Amino acid sequence: MTIMNIVLDKQGAPLYRQIADAITDKVQRHELMMGTKLPTHRALADALGVTVGTVTRAYAEAERRGIVEAKVGAGTYVSDSDKPHWTFASPERPGITSFGYNVPPAINRADLFSDALQQLASHPNELNNLMLYQPPSGIVRHREILSQWLAQHSVIADASRLLFCSGAQNAMQLCLLTLCRAGDTILADKFTYPGLMSLARQLQLTVKPVDMDDEGMLPDSLQAACQQYQPRMVYLTPTLQNPTTAIMSESRRKALINVCQTQQLVIVEDDVNGLLPRERPQPFVNLAPDDVIYIGGMAKTLAPGLRLGFLHLPERFYPQFVNALQNHSWMISPLLTAMAAILLENGGANQILETIRTEMEQRWALLQQYLGNADLRFHPNGFHGWLRLPDEWSLSEFLTACKAQGLEIKSSELFVPAGYSAPPCVRIAVSAPPNRETLENGCQQLAQLLANPPLSEFAM
Ligand SMILES: Cc1ncc(COP(=O)(O)O)c(C=O)c1O
């Protein structure tokens, strides 16, 4: 079957569209099979009596619809109909091993999500409701399910104080927009999440670093910083700190809460990584729910593509935050919170979390085969590690050498506020390589680099 004899109506729709429609029709009727090569632009133009430009436009339209695909230098072919055309960019990038972003490992979630989607699809009335505007505070039942799920993971969250948002990043934005004004100061760990610093910069806020030790922020330093800067809030990631991986003891948590209560300072507890360890200390929100704004996310535990996070708020702040969310986007898509609710309730979310934990344990075991002697902090269920470079390597030389080898890692410089010095450390996200093979290659490269520092230069 060919497309050389398509009949065109010169008085009808634009010619390119008629050609694209005819191709689509033939593919859908299986008259043109997957992999069939289409005529060249010139040949089809001559056969149909149209310009080459019209055929080029028609093929581009068919490609946009996912019906055909152009292969550089080889021509245009009918696409594989099972291949979804709405996905893009394979995570694999030839020649690059990314230890860059703290993304969850690539695991198979398709079956569980497919079940959840089918469940939604089989309840048309509910689906119709989900297509309507909902109150900005979200659907109560979904918040209740979230609250019950959090309880299974040692987080005490009252459903009436929970608020869904578009990821933990959006939760942080709502905190800063609601509680701070341009010129205000926020306190954070000496090494902290760059997403906080970027947001603060945009909102003309200053982030001041507070000294920390191996388990996190030091209460005396927090007290001193409160007196020096009169901050609006203190931002903490007490469980699996980003970037140092520190996990704060309960006694340290209580000591910090004590300082904050005396200083009437709001604590923002960012717990995006908090559910990853199988065992974890009580979150701040359990210890002082009226003084803590708790931020959680589903990106690290369930799926980043859901783009869901949530806040648990002291009662007095709840209306302001609902208002901020309403200003931002009116509400979070009820379809997304419904999907999450199904998976939180039917055990799917726990299954995914468990798969992520196990995958990370195996990845760290693999990494240790190569970097067992390195000065590296990590938690076996965490995504990232904090690597202190051997004395022979300077930070800048190491970064340059990694780049030259196609190894993406994150410099400690990204985690300190501007103007403060960065230690000779890098963050490596062991969750990021798309598969074990790429991870293993990357580990080999890292181990070789660490063992072969540059020769020292002589100066006269
Ligand atoms: C400490 C911390 N907070 C917040 C976020 C943002 O998370 P989300 O993807 O849920 O917006 C990240 C992302 O890596 C993070 O590391």
The ligand as a Gaussian input file, in Angstrom:
#p B3LYP/6-31G(d) Opt

LIG

0 1
 C       16.364000      18.715000      50.922000
 C       15.405000      18.827000      49.763000
 N       14.280000      19.517000      49.911000
 C       13.387000      19.642000      48.914000
 C       13.608000      19.053000      47.696000
 C       12.586000      19.212000      46.603000
 O       11.816000      18.062000      46.514000
 P       10.571000      17.919000      45.531000
 O       11.075000      17.160000      44.354000
 O        9.535000      17.185000      46.297000
 O       10.136000      19.293000      45.144000
 C       14.779000      18.327000      47.488000
 C       15.056000      17.716000      46.198000
 O       16.056000      17.093000      45.967000
 C       15.708000      18.202000      48.552000
 O       16.840000      17.511000      48.424000

